[in-house]
Each structure stands twice: as C-alpha cells, then as structure tokens.
Amino acid sequence: MADSQGHIVEQGAGDSASNDAVDAKPDRSSFVPSLFSKKKNDSGKSAKNPRDRVPTYQYNMNFEKVGKCIIINNKNFDRVTGMGVREGTDKDAEALFKCFRSLGFDVTVYNDCSCARMQDLLKKASEEDHRNSACFACILLSHGEENLIYGTDGKTAIKDLTAHFRGDRCKTLLEKPKLFFIQACRGTELDDGIQADSGPINDTDANPRYKIPVEADFLFAYSTVPGYYSWRNPGSGSWFVQALCSILNEHGKSLEILQILTRVNDRVARHFESRSNDPCFHEKKQIPCVVSMLTKELYF
C-alpha cells in the first residue's frame, strides 16, 4: 500500500522476510507490490578455466597486501529523502564482508553514512599509502538513481565518490585495479523479460616514459543497467550481491574478474524473478552491468 506521501509500503503475504524491494523511490504510488524472490537451484558446477595465463597481460598481485575494501551499507534514511528502510542490506554487508575477507582484502563496513561521510571516507582512503597493496575495492549498498547514490540525508553523484581514485589524485594506486561494486537502483524501469528457447605498447619515442589515462584501471560492477530498478530480498539480500558472493566464493581465486562478473550476470538473469499480487511488478527480471576500464586481466 502507499503511505500519505505516496511511498510504497510493503504489504506482507506471510513472512515479510520473503518480500523483495527496489533500491530507489518508486514513482508508482498506486501500486501495491507484495514481491517475492523466486530463486532456482543452481546445480551446474563449472569446470576450472583451462586456458593458460599470460603474465604480461595480468595485474601484478605480488604485493604485501591484496588491498583495502570499504563497504558502505546504507539501511536507514532521513525522512526528508522519502527513502524507505532497506531491509536485507545487512545480509548483503555480512556476506560481502566474509567473501572479500576470504579473498585477502582488509575489509571495513560503514553503516548509514551521510553524503558528506561517504565523500570523507573515500577521500581519506584515496589519500592513504597503497604502495604495498595490489588493488582497492569499494562496495556501495544503498538506494539510487541514474548516476546517483543515496546517503542517509540525500543523494550524491557516484562519479564524485570514485573520482578520488583517479590516477592523478591517488598516485599509489596508479596502474592498479580500482573496483567498485554498486547495489542500487538506476531508475524506475522494470524488465519484463522475454521467453527464450530452450603485450607492452610499442613506444617509438626514444624516451621510455609514458602516460596513463587518469580514468584507467577502474571497474564498475552495477547491480542493474541504466534506467532500471534493482531488486532486493529482505530475507536473503539483493539478487546481485547473492549472486556475486556465490560466484566469488566458488571461483574467486581461479577465474579472471570479468569471467566472474559474466557468471554473476548469468546467475541474476536466469535464477531470479519477482512475484507480485500486482501484475505491474509480477515476474520481473534484472541484469547487472559491468563497465570496465581495466587494462590487464585481474586474478585474485
């Protein structure tokens, strides 16, 4: 049902922990979504990658530390934002903490951060000395809109958060992978789905110095494509994070990062579907979106 401000209020059909929600402010005040995740079992186990790795085209991971991983877990929001409580996000944060720690990251979780707090956390992290680290990771769990992420008190541009790590601003991560995983809506479109049938640069200059684009070596793994809702289950967490942690736990130390994220795409696309009493929210699908500026292969 909708409250007096026209915001969606979840109406349980049984256990509220089985309801799905979206990470944006719904603009359909007349809808009464009672959303349920329908997850199919994944019985198929994948064989390990048989291809040989070519060291020249891989990021060097031979450092004292894998790197820092910051998880910003925004669950509760000021009333002025119009954003509801993100039930299930603590499940995401817990699963991600264990998953990235098992990959060797130094993981810290920050709960319910304002926009200023998010900016401050990432700015300070970018100013730290990462010379002994192989890479950096940041995970944002919040409500969102296209190109925007919500703090507890409002919204801020994702670009303003990630720009602290550009090559010209964070020198100790230059030529190292900077990974951002973003669980948030990117709009209010719904995906109905469709029924299916079954080496080194040759430098001709005598001077061996070369420049690196300041936007190089970033990877953005979004839970959904631009313009669309992103689904979350209060009982088990968001579809994207469930899939990401499952694939990382199984293949995180054997597959390359883009192979991992391609499998995450497949898991979310095939094994999750919403259920609702309202046909407008019934049997909806989701596909994550990977944007890579990586210049080498990344193996944890």
Secondary structure, 3 states (H helix, E strand, C coil): CECCCCCECCCCCCCHHHECEECCCCCCCCCCCCCEECCCCCCCCCCCCCCCCCHHHECCCCCCEEEEEEEEECCCCCHHHCCCCCCCHHHHHHHHHHHHHHCCCEEEEEECCCHHHHHHHHHHHHHCCCCCEEEEEEEEECCEECCEEEECCEEEEHHHHHHHHCCCCCHHHCCCCEEEEEECCCCCECECCCCCCCCCCCCCCCCCCCCCCCCCCEEEEECCCCCECCEEECCCEEHHHHHHHHHHHHHCCCCCHHHHHHHHHHHHHHHCCEECCCHHHCCCECCCEEEECCCCECCC
